[in-house]
Each structure stands twice: as structure tokens, then as C-alpha cells.
Amino acid sequence: MRKLIFCSSILVLVVLFGVATTAGGAGSKQQEEKISSMDRGRAQQMLDDIGSDLRKHYYDPTFHGVDLEAMLREYKQRIQNAETMNMALSHVAAALDTLQDSHTFFLPPAHAYHHSYEWKIQVVGERCYVTQVKPKSDAEAKGVKPGDEVVSINSYPPDRVNLRKIEYVFNILRPQPGLRVVLRDPTGSERQVDVMANMKAGQRIKDLTGEGIWDVIREGENKEHFMRARYVEVGDELMILKLPEFDFAPSEIEGMLGRARKHKALVLDLRSNPGGSEETLKYLLGGMFENDVKIGNRVGRETKQEAVITKGGHNPFQGKLVVLLDSRSASAAELFARVIQLEKRGTVLGDQSSGSVMEARHYSYTMGVDTVIPFGASITRADLIMSDGKSLEHTGVTPDEISLPTAADLASGHDPVLAHAAQILGVKLSPEDAGKMFPYEWPPE
């Protein structure tokens, strides 16, 4: 009988990063401590706990043809053979990755430090580019610039399919002290750069009884500031509304819609919007239609076929509408844009979206008595089938018109996509001026 081998792309990335980081330069690392029998047991217990909820709650009882029990046994044995705790946790993540589901993944215990590479990258079309570099960072000092094409990261070439997993590995699962990257500038010249991360000591568990409570309050205020909706009004002709996520109360959405109704046209910028709550999605969509509109059918283990309907607004925005997407637009942002397309309510402009559209729930776990170790998992509870009978998972939304910034646009800070959206709606706006409307903001350390 042929033995099934479960080889996850997450595990492949971990191994590749591990090999690359032993070569010196940015990736040089200290020798990791051998895993203790206690920690090995903890990692196996994590897999057991998550596996139990997968059995009960994962939306597809066939697990896409994966033999769940065989897979869990395989990865439990891999943990048994792991030499370090980092590799043991990587096996937990790899086990969930075998399902190839954008919303099912491992949330490892928090690291005892704050970690940031202080530069941002993104797929534009079919290439990966640097989009932002933090001032006074190591990346800036090493000459990394917006508009540089990212050829490889620790020897692994990023693309539209794997970038999310690469970022998961080196941002969440196994943050690196530095990355060895190969960049290609707009002239075509390539160079190798070792970019170091900014790492500062932090706390795994915050003290909420003393001064630590103020750290939590400040973090909440910072998130509220950076996740706020921003808008620009161009006379009574056009309002441009940028939503960073779908996490607003109905009263907040109504305030946005009330302002939009004063204009003849609206550009809704959902670029880099990762999605959020169904309630926000329904309320915002409802504000675009007079009648009720079907978003799709929720299909899961508990709900075989449940229609998801948004109620039409009593006073909806009735002007012209353009929705902007890019490769980081995900989940609720994709659903919003696709409904606008299917109902022929407006124009979708920009780049192919992420294709990360499932309904998931986060599960929290703890282990330990004297020292409590929190960890978690996101597990998909349902897929959403649109009114055309298709799911957006792994496919995304294809814009009505593809419009992309060039490497030169990224380097200069110009935004030709937003400028083109305004032009479609009859408003003249230069790419230079459009690029100044919503400047990128780096969260405080």
C-alpha cells in the first residue's frame, strides 16, 4: 500500500528559510536550543486541541479529500522528531496548511518581542514590489526603495500565490532577525541586500493591574487611529472614501453614506482592505441599493444552503460608483466588489483581488498551570457561493478594468489608479495629486 505523504507549502517555506538563514549575512542566527520533552508534549497537545475543533467545525466534512486522521498522525510524528520548538510549531502550522484554505491557520504563542522589518511589499499584477520603506530604518539605510522589484526573499521568489504564506512564516510563525533579499530597480539592475529587522523586547502577557493597562489603552487608541476611514471631497462632484477594513458600527457607516449622498459620484477605495465583519459588509452594501440584494449562499457543515441577504437602504447613495481593489483586498472587500459587479451597480477598477473569501471563527486555547501559554487557530466554518454559482476562494475578483501602478509610480508616490477612477467619473485628478491624498502612516513603536 502506498503511504500518503503530507507535504505542506508552509513546511517547505520553513525549511527553505531555515536553509537560507544558515548561510550567513542577514539570516545568520544563533543556535536554537534543543526542544525539551515538556515543550514537545505541548506542541503535540496544540495539534490535538486544534485537530479536535477541525473534526467538529471545519465546513467541509471531507476536508477536500485529505485524510484528516492520517494527516494529524503524520504531523504529530514529525513533532516527535523535531529538534527545536520552532520546528515543532512549524509542523503544527504545516498541518493546517495541507487544507489549502485561506482562513484556516495556526496562531502560535506570542513572541516576547516586537518585530518589524520596516518595509512593505505587495504583488502588483504578477510582480512583487517594495511599496513603502520606513524613514530611518535599516531598509532605508541599505538603499531599499519603493518601486524596487522583489526578486527573492531568503532565496524564495514571492508571487501572487505564495506571498501570503511567506509573510505568515517570517512575520508570525518564525520572525527572522533579518532577510536576504534580491532586488531589481526600475532600470533592471539587480542587487542583493541584507535587511535587518527592528526587534524590541516586549511582554507575552501584559500586566493589566498596574501601569501595563495604559499600554493596552494606547494600543487600542493607535489601532482606532490607523483603522479609521479617511475621505477627500472634490466639490460636490466626487467623494473618495478609503476604508482600511470592514469593522465599523452601523452609525459610522451611516455617517459615511450621509456625506457621500452630498456628491454625484463616489470612489470607494478598498485597496489593501483585508475584510472584516459581515455586519459592516451588509450595512455598507445596503447603502448602495434601494432594494434587498442577495450576497450569496452560505454553505457549511451546519448550514447546507443559507441565503445571505442585505437589506436595501431607505435613503441609499444613488450616484455613480467606482470600487478600487488590489492584490491585498480580501474577504468582505472582495464580496462587496463582486456584488457591485453582479448587480451592475458600478465599476470595479484596479488589480485582481486576493481570493481569500471564507467565513471563519477564531478559536482560543491555553495550556500550562503556573505559566499559561495562549495560542489559537482560525478555522473556516462556511464558504460563500455568489449569485453566479461561484466561490471567490482562490479566484478573487477580476476588475472590470485592470489598472496598475508602474514601478516608477511606486517610486514617485503617484497613484494613477485613483486618478483614472476620478477620470471615469468626470473629475480631473493628476496621479501626483491622487498619491498625496492618503499618505501611508507607520504605526508608532
Buried (B, 14 or more C-beta within 10 A) or exposed (E): EEEEEBEBBBBBBBEBBBEBBEEEBBBEEEEEEEBEEEBBBBBBBBBEBBBEBBEEBBBBEEBEEBBBEEBBEBBBEBBEEBEBBBBBBBBBBBBBBBBEBBBBBBBBBBBEBBBBBBBBBBBBBEBBBBBBBBEEBBBBEBEBBBBBBBBBBBBBEBEBEBBBBBBBBBBBBBBBBBBBBBBBBBEEEEBEBBBBBBBEEEEEEEEEEEEEEEBEEEEEEEEEEEEEBBBBBBEEBBBBBBBBBBBBEBEBBBEBBEBBBEBBBBBBBBBBBBBBBBBBBBBBBBBBBEEEBBBBBBBBEEEEEBEBBBEBBEEBBEBBBBBBBBBBBBBBBBBBBBBBBBBEBBBBBBBBBBBBBBBBEEBEBEBEEEEEBBBBBBBBBBBBBBBEEEBBBEBBBBBBBEBBBBBEBBBBBBBBBBBBBBEBBEBEBEBBBBBEBBEEEBEEE
